[in-house]
């Protein structure tokens, strides 16, 4: 199982301000793509420890996750910080 940690404030673009507390949506998408392409990975776990973040980029990532759902099972767990959720 590939465990993809999703930590910190989620954002579309890098910033010098608080860079150690940011995680890019594209970075998460890249980790997902790597896990899908890895024949040794049978399932994917999104380990969320995040207060949320900006909406720009969030829907694109959720659409991508939805599009790969048939490739491998995808699970998610909310850790200590999982305060917000996108709405459609």
C-alpha positions in Angstrom: 0.0 0.0 0.0 1.3 3.5 -0.9 0.7 5.9 2.0 0.5 9.5 0.8 0.8 12.0 3.6 -1.2 15.1 3.1 0.1 17.6 5.7 0.0 21.3 6.2 -1.9 24.0 4.4 -3.0 22.9 0.9 -2.2 25.4 -1.9 -1.9 25.5 -5.7 1.3 27.6 -5.8 4.5 27.7 -3.9 5.2 30.6 -1.6 8.2 31.7 0.4 5.9 32.5 3.3 5.5 29.4 5.5 6.9 27.0 2.9 7.5 24.3 5.5 3.7 24.4 6.3 2.5 24.2 2.7 1.7 21.2 0.5 0.9 21.7 -3.2 -2.1 20.1 -4.8 0.2 19.2 -7.8 2.6 17.5 -5.5 -0.2 15.3 -4.1 -1.3 14.5 -7.7 2.2 13.5 -8.5 2.4 11.1 -5.6 -0.9 9.6 -6.7 0.3 9.2 -10.2 3.5 7.5 -9.0 1.4 5.1 -6.9 -0.9 4.3 -9.8 2.0 3.6 -12.1 3.9 1.4 -9.5 3.0 -2.2 -10.2 4.0 -3.1 -6.6 1.3 -0.9 -5.1 -2.0 -2.6 -4.7 -3.9 0.2 -2.9 -3.4 3.9 -2.0 -4.0 5.5 1.4 -4.3 9.3 1.7 -3.3 10.2 5.3 -4.7 13.7 5.8 -3.3 15.8 8.6 -4.3 19.3 7.3 -6.3 22.3 8.4 -7.4 22.7 4.7 -6.3 25.4 2.4 -7.1 27.4 -0.6 -9.8 26.2 -3.0 -7.9 27.0 -6.1 -6.5 23.6 -7.2 -8.7 21.6 -4.8 -11.4 20.7 -7.3 -8.9 19.8 -9.9 -7.2 17.4 -7.5 -10.5 15.9 -6.4 -11.5 15.4 -10.1 -8.1 13.6 -10.7 -8.7 11.3 -7.7 -12.1 10.5 -9.0 -10.7 9.7 -12.4 -8.2 7.2 -11.1 -10.5 5.5 -8.7 -10.8 2.4 -10.9 -7.1 1.9 -11.2 -6.5 0.9 -7.6 -8.5 1.1 -4.3 -8.1 4.5 -2.7 -8.6 5.0 1.0 -8.4 8.1 3.2 -7.9 8.6 6.9 -8.3 11.9 8.8 -5.6 12.4 11.4 -5.4 15.1 14.1 -5.9 18.1 11.8 -8.6 17.6 9.1 -10.8 20.7 9.6 -12.2 21.6 6.2 -13.7 19.9 3.2 -14.5 21.1 -0.4 -18.0 21.4 -1.5 -19.5 21.3 -5.0 
